[in-house]
């Protein structure tokens, strides 16, 4: 009996000493946040294999950065109800949790990381920093899972330009930078095919390659290690990154209030969102439903307005969106992918009235890409994807419409004072100056 009592006492003490993680207790959570968390996970699951696939380029001419064959998330630092939403939506708790992995990854969705390169830490932010350091060292390392298993991880090189998704609390967030582009959750709502996901990744890399030098002339941030940016390259849903994104969205809305033209652009984008909600309510999101010419032109206008509404470093990036299109088109073919994925992705976004992203094409980009496809003998296929509409004909009709123009042409002399907000040059640029949080969370 004494031995049994001792055993029970030991088990009880061990249970009390073990860390307690959030579980789904069935409580009511923010349904909008929950849906966005699921969209975030779905998008990561599409993009991660595409990122691995992009490594096949082995392009010696582009600048490179290191990537991992899996993506992680954590609810560390989020409020109690929101942590429950993370568990319910993606099975993510306070620990670093794998939410997406390529087919050849040694980790699987749901795996919880306990230690990186032999060092454990209950502070998930600190562990995330170690994971970033191990990735950027470019050498194989080991991680230990919560069940005690050890897995070997091998980083791989890709062309510079991380393709990442907006945090679930700010699904509309988009920012474009030579180091990293953050795409709105519109992208995941398009239910990407493998080639469309690869297009998104290649386009992001092409934006960095084609526009990096131009963006750096506007503002060059050099500090990376030890900043929030470094952590966000692994987990944009991290609480600190999510708070920064929220602040950036608020700052952008406040700045837009002082410029009448920006208000008009924002209204057009909001009108597009309202149409999307109406379309959902009416059950019209169906590939079998044909869009009218006016609906197509409205979508092209909304895409142009979205592109024109970008500011800071993202505005500089927007002036080379068409060059990123061409860069991705050429390299998709090299990887055996369908370069017309750009058109199918655009069409999906158009049908869903999702213009708040870089992949819903405006007429300038649609016409340029169509001409490129025509030189490859793919004109008929493009028209089929676009439901019979020709970019050249649409360009003639849309040319005189208000707000249909492309962004202002880039000029080195035209850069004006971006303002005093820490987010004036964009979220990504701001995160290069935001230090990681010190100390643990309660």
matplotlib code that plots the C-alpha trace (Angstrom):
import matplotlib.pyplot as plt

x = [0.0, 2.8, 4.4, 1.0, 0.5, 4.0, 3.4, 0.0, 1.7, 4.5, 2.0, 0.0, 3.0, 4.2, 0.7, 0.8, 4.2, 3.5, 2.8, -0.9, -1.9, -5.1, -7.8, -11.1, -13.7, -16.5, -16.9, -18.2, -15.4, -15.1, -16.5, -14.9, -11.5, -12.1, -12.9, -9.8, -7.6, -8.9, -8.3, -4.8, -4.0, -5.5, -3.3, -0.2, -1.0, -1.1, 1.9, 4.4, 4.7, 4.9, 7.8, 9.7, 8.8, 10.3, 13.7, 13.9, 14.7, 18.3, 18.6, 22.2, 21.3, 18.8, 19.5, 18.8, 17.3, 16.7, 13.4, 12.0, 9.8, 7.2, 5.3, 4.5, 2.0, 1.5, -1.3, 1.4, 0.5, -3.1, -6.1, -7.8, -10.8, -8.6, -6.3, -9.4, -10.2, -6.6, -7.1, -10.5, -9.4, -6.0, -5.2, -2.6, -1.9, 0.8, 3.5, 5.1, 2.8, 3.3, 0.4, 1.7, 4.4, 5.7, 5.3, 9.0, 9.1, 10.1, 7.4, 3.7, 0.8, 0.0, 3.5, 4.5, 8.1, 9.7, 13.4, 15.4, 19.0, 19.2, 17.7, 14.3, 12.3, 8.7, 8.7, 7.5, 8.7, 12.2, 12.0, 10.7, 13.8, 16.0, 14.2, 14.8, 18.5, 18.8, 17.1, 19.3, 22.5, 21.6, 22.8, 20.9, 19.7, 17.4, 14.2, 12.6, 8.8, 6.5, 6.4, 10.2, 10.8, 13.8, 13.6, 16.3, 15.5, 17.4, 16.9, 16.9, 17.6, 15.1, 15.1, 14.6, 11.1, 9.2, 5.6, 3.5, -0.1, -1.8, -2.5, -6.0, -7.0, -6.3, -7.3, -7.2, -3.6, -1.3, 2.3, 5.0, 8.7, 11.9, 12.4, 8.9, 5.4, 2.4, -0.7, -4.3, -6.3, -8.2, -5.5, -6.5, -10.2, -9.5, -8.8, -5.5, -4.4, -0.8, 0.2, -1.7, 0.1, 3.4, 2.5, 1.9, 5.3, 7.2, 5.5, 6.5, 10.1, 10.0, 8.7, 11.8, 14.1, 12.7, 11.9, 14.3, 16.8, 14.0, 12.5, 15.8, 16.2, 13.1, 14.1, 16.7, 16.3, 19.3, 18.5, 16.9, 18.2, 16.4, 13.5, 9.8, 10.4, 12.7, 10.0, 7.3, 9.2, 8.2, 4.9, 2.9, 0.2, 2.5, 0.8, 3.3, 3.1, -0.7, -0.7, 1.7, -0.5, -3.6, -1.7, -0.6, -4.1, -5.4, -2.6, -3.3, -7.0, -6.2, -3.8, -6.4, -8.9, -6.8, -6.7, -9.9, -8.8, -7.8, -11.2, -12.8, -10.5, -11.2, -15.0, -14.6, -12.8, -15.4, -18.1, -16.4, -16.4, -20.1, -20.8, -18.9, -21.0, -24.2, -22.9, -22.3, -25.8, -27.3, -25.3, -23.8, -20.2, -20.3, -17.8, -20.7, -22.1, -20.9, -19.8, -21.2, -18.8, -19.7, -18.9, -15.5, -14.7, -15.8, -13.4, -10.6, -11.3, -11.3, -7.9, -6.5, -7.9, -6.4, -3.0, -3.2, -4.1, -0.9, 1.6, 5.2, 7.5, 4.4, 3.7, 7.2, 6.6, 3.3, 5.2, 6.9, 3.9, 3.9, 7.6, 7.0, 4.3, 6.7, 9.4, 7.0, 5.5, 8.9, 10.0, 6.7, 7.4, 10.9, 9.4, 6.9, 4.0, 1.2, 2.1, -1.6, -2.2, -1.9, -5.1, -7.0, -6.1, -7.2, -10.5, -11.2, -10.6, -12.7, -15.7, -15.5, -15.1, -11.8, -9.7, -7.7, -4.5, -1.8, -3.2, -6.4, -5.1, -5.9, -6.3, -2.7, -1.3, -4.0, -3.3, 0.5, 0.3, -2.1, 0.3, 3.1, 0.9, 0.1, 3.8, 3.8, 0.8, -1.5, -4.0, -7.0, -6.3, -6.2, -9.6, -11.1, -10.0, -11.3, -14.7, -14.2, -13.3, -10.2, -7.9, -7.4, -11.1, -11.7, -8.8, -10.6, -13.8, -12.3, -9.8, -12.2, -13.7, -12.8, -10.3, -9.3, -5.8, -2.6, -0.6, 1.5, 4.7, 7.7, 10.2, 13.1, 12.3, 8.7, 9.2, 7.5, 7.6, 5.8, 4.7, 5.5, 3.7, 6.1, 4.0, 4.3, 6.6, 4.5, 4.2, 7.2, 9.5, 8.3, 8.9, 12.5, 12.7, 10.5, 12.5, 11.2, 9.4, 11.5, 10.4, 7.7, 3.9, 1.5]
y = [0.0, 2.4, 1.7, 2.3, 5.5, 6.7, 6.0, 7.9, 10.8, 10.9, 10.8, 13.6, 15.8, 15.2, 16.2, 19.4, 20.2, 19.6, 22.8, 23.4, 24.3, 25.6, 23.1, 23.6, 23.7, 24.5, 28.1, 30.8, 32.4, 35.1, 33.3, 35.7, 35.1, 31.4, 31.5, 33.5, 31.1, 28.3, 30.3, 31.1, 27.4, 26.5, 29.1, 27.9, 24.3, 25.5, 27.7, 25.5, 22.8, 25.5, 27.2, 23.9, 23.4, 26.9, 25.7, 23.7, 26.9, 26.9, 30.4, 31.5, 35.1, 35.9, 36.8, 33.9, 33.2, 30.1, 28.4, 25.3, 22.5, 23.3, 26.2, 26.8, 28.8, 29.5, 31.1, 32.2, 35.7, 35.7, 36.3, 33.3, 33.2, 33.7, 30.8, 28.6, 29.7, 28.7, 25.2, 24.8, 26.1, 24.6, 22.5, 25.2, 25.9, 27.9, 25.6, 26.0, 23.8, 22.6, 23.8, 22.9, 20.7, 19.7, 16.0, 15.3, 17.0, 15.1, 16.9, 16.7, 19.1, 18.9, 18.2, 20.4, 21.6, 21.5, 22.1, 23.5, 22.5, 20.9, 23.9, 23.8, 26.9, 27.3, 30.8, 30.1, 33.4, 32.6, 29.1, 30.7, 33.0, 29.9, 28.3, 31.3, 31.3, 27.6, 28.1, 31.0, 29.1, 27.0, 23.7, 20.6, 20.7, 18.7, 19.6, 17.7, 17.2, 17.2, 13.4, 13.3, 12.3, 13.9, 15.0, 16.2, 19.4, 20.6, 24.2, 24.9, 27.9, 29.8, 33.2, 36.1, 37.2, 35.3, 34.7, 35.0, 35.5, 38.2, 37.4, 36.1, 39.2, 41.5, 39.3, 42.4, 43.2, 43.3, 44.7, 44.3, 44.5, 43.2, 40.9, 39.6, 40.1, 39.7, 38.7, 39.2, 36.1, 36.6, 34.4, 31.3, 31.9, 31.3, 27.6, 27.5, 24.7, 23.5, 25.7, 28.7, 28.4, 28.2, 31.2, 33.2, 32.1, 32.8, 36.2, 37.2, 36.2, 38.0, 41.2, 41.1, 40.4, 43.0, 45.7, 45.3, 47.9, 50.4, 49.8, 50.1, 53.7, 54.7, 53.2, 50.7, 48.9, 46.8, 45.4, 42.0, 39.7, 40.3, 42.1, 41.2, 40.8, 37.9, 36.0, 37.0, 35.2, 32.0, 32.9, 36.0, 34.8, 35.4, 37.7, 40.5, 40.4, 40.3, 43.4, 45.2, 44.4, 45.7, 49.0, 49.2, 48.8, 51.5, 53.8, 53.3, 54.1, 57.2, 58.4, 57.8, 60.0, 63.1, 62.4, 62.7, 60.5, 57.8, 57.8, 57.3, 54.4, 52.9, 53.3, 51.4, 48.6, 48.5, 48.4, 45.4, 43.7, 44.5, 42.9, 39.8, 39.4, 39.9, 37.3, 34.9, 35.5, 34.9, 31.7, 32.9, 31.9, 29.1, 28.4, 27.7, 31.3, 33.7, 37.2, 40.0, 42.3, 45.1, 42.8, 42.0, 45.6, 46.5, 43.8, 45.2, 48.7, 47.4, 45.7, 49.0, 50.9, 48.4, 48.7, 52.5, 52.6, 51.1, 53.3, 53.4, 50.6, 48.8, 51.7, 51.4, 47.7, 48.3, 50.0, 46.7, 44.3, 43.8, 42.9, 40.4, 38.9, 38.3, 36.9, 34.4, 33.5, 32.6, 30.6, 28.7, 27.1, 26.1, 24.2, 22.4, 24.4, 26.0, 29.7, 30.4, 29.8, 33.6, 33.9, 31.1, 32.6, 36.1, 34.6, 32.9, 36.1, 38.1, 35.7, 36.0, 39.8, 39.6, 42.5, 43.3, 41.5, 41.5, 38.6, 40.2, 41.8, 45.3, 45.9, 47.0, 43.8, 41.6, 43.0, 42.7, 39.1, 38.3, 39.6, 37.5, 34.4, 35.1, 35.1, 31.5, 30.5, 30.4, 33.0, 30.6, 29.0, 32.5, 33.4, 30.1, 30.9, 34.4, 33.1, 34.5, 38.1, 39.5, 41.8, 44.0, 44.6, 45.2, 47.7, 49.8, 49.9, 50.5, 53.1, 56.1, 54.8, 56.7, 55.1, 52.6, 53.9, 52.1, 53.6, 56.7, 56.1, 55.7, 58.5, 58.9, 62.6, 62.0, 60.3, 62.5, 62.5, 59.3, 60.9, 60.3, 57.0, 54.1, 52.3, 55.0, 52.9, 49.7, 46.9, 44.9, 47.8, 48.8, 45.3, 45.7, 48.3, 46.6, 44.5, 41.1, 41.1, 40.4, 38.2, 35.6, 36.0, 35.2]
z = [0.0, 0.9, -2.6, -4.3, -2.3, -3.3, -6.9, -6.9, -5.2, -7.7, -10.6, -9.0, -8.5, -12.0, -13.3, -11.3, -12.5, -16.2, -18.3, -18.9, -22.5, -23.8, -24.8, -26.6, -23.8, -26.2, -25.2, -27.6, -29.6, -32.3, -35.3, -37.7, -36.2, -36.2, -39.9, -40.6, -38.6, -40.7, -43.9, -42.6, -42.1, -45.5, -47.2, -45.4, -46.5, -50.1, -50.0, -48.2, -50.8, -53.5, -51.6, -51.6, -55.3, -56.1, -54.8, -58.0, -59.9, -58.6, -60.1, -59.5, -60.6, -57.9, -54.3, -51.9, -48.5, -46.5, -46.0, -44.1, -45.4, -42.8, -41.3, -37.6, -35.6, -31.9, -29.8, -27.3, -26.1, -27.4, -25.1, -23.6, -25.9, -28.9, -27.8, -27.8, -31.3, -32.4, -30.9, -32.5, -35.9, -36.4, -33.3, -32.3, -28.7, -26.9, -28.3, -31.7, -33.8, -37.3, -39.4, -42.9, -44.3, -47.7, -48.7, -48.0, -44.6, -41.5, -39.6, -39.9, -39.2, -35.5, -34.3, -31.3, -31.1, -27.7, -28.5, -31.4, -32.0, -28.5, -26.6, -25.1, -24.0, -22.6, -24.2, -27.7, -28.9, -27.8, -29.4, -32.6, -32.6, -32.3, -35.1, -37.3, -36.4, -37.2, -40.5, -41.5, -40.6, -43.6, -42.0, -40.9, -37.3, -35.0, -33.3, -30.4, -30.4, -27.4, -27.4, -27.1, -30.7, -32.5, -36.2, -38.5, -40.4, -43.5, -44.6, -48.4, -50.5, -52.6, -54.4, -52.0, -51.2, -48.5, -49.4, -46.2, -45.2, -43.2, -39.5, -38.9, -36.9, -40.0, -43.0, -45.3, -44.5, -47.5, -47.8, -50.4, -49.6, -51.1, -48.2, -47.6, -49.0, -46.8, -48.8, -47.7, -46.8, -50.1, -51.5, -49.4, -50.1, -53.8, -53.0, -54.8, -57.1, -56.9, -59.9, -58.6, -55.2, -57.1, -59.1, -55.9, -54.6, -57.8, -58.2, -54.7, -55.5, -58.8, -57.1, -54.9, -57.7, -60.2, -57.7, -54.8, -55.9, -56.5, -53.1, -51.4, -52.7, -50.9, -47.5, -46.6, -43.3, -42.3, -38.9, -39.1, -36.3, -33.0, -34.6, -34.9, -38.7, -38.1, -36.2, -38.7, -41.4, -39.7, -38.1, -39.1, -36.7, -33.8, -31.3, -31.7, -35.5, -35.3, -33.0, -35.4, -38.4, -36.5, -35.8, -39.4, -40.7, -38.3, -39.3, -43.0, -42.6, -40.6, -43.3, -46.0, -44.3, -45.1, -48.8, -50.7, -53.7, -51.3, -49.7, -53.1, -53.8, -50.4, -51.1, -54.4, -52.6, -49.9, -52.5, -54.1, -50.7, -50.3, -53.7, -52.6, -49.5, -51.6, -54.0, -51.2, -49.8, -53.1, -53.6, -56.9, -56.3, -58.8, -61.6, -63.8, -63.5, -66.2, -65.2, -67.3, -69.1, -66.7, -63.7, -65.3, -65.8, -62.3, -61.0, -63.1, -61.7, -58.1, -58.7, -60.1, -57.2, -54.8, -56.4, -56.5, -52.8, -51.6, -49.9, -48.5, -49.8, -51.1, -53.4, -54.9, -55.2, -57.1, -59.9, -60.8, -60.4, -64.2, -64.1, -61.4, -63.6, -66.4, -64.0, -62.6, -66.0, -67.4, -64.3, -63.9, -67.3, -66.1, -63.2, -65.4, -64.1, -66.1, -66.5, -67.2, -63.5, -63.2, -65.3, -63.5, -60.1, -61.3, -62.6, -59.3, -57.4, -59.9, -59.5, -55.7, -55.8, -54.0, -55.3, -52.1, -53.2, -55.8, -57.8, -59.0, -62.1, -63.3, -67.0, -67.5, -66.1, -67.7, -71.1, -70.6, -69.5, -72.3, -74.9, -73.3, -73.4, -77.0, -78.0, -76.6, -78.7, -75.7, -76.7, -77.1, -73.7, -72.0, -73.6, -72.4, -68.8, -69.0, -70.2, -73.7, -72.8, -74.6, -72.6, -75.6, -76.0, -72.3, -72.3, -75.0, -73.0, -69.6, -70.7, -70.2, -66.9, -63.7, -61.3, -64.0, -64.4, -63.1, -60.3, -60.8, -62.7, -60.5, -60.3, -58.0, -57.6, -56.6, -53.2, -50.6, -46.8, -45.8, -42.5, -38.9, -38.2, -37.5, -40.2, -42.8, -45.0, -44.4, -41.9, -43.0, -42.9, -39.5, -38.1, -39.0, -36.3, -33.7, -31.2, -30.0, -26.7, -23.7, -20.9, -20.8, -21.1, -18.3]

ax = plt.figure().add_subplot(projection="3d")
ax.plot(x, y, z, "-o")
ax.set_aspect("equal")
plt.show()
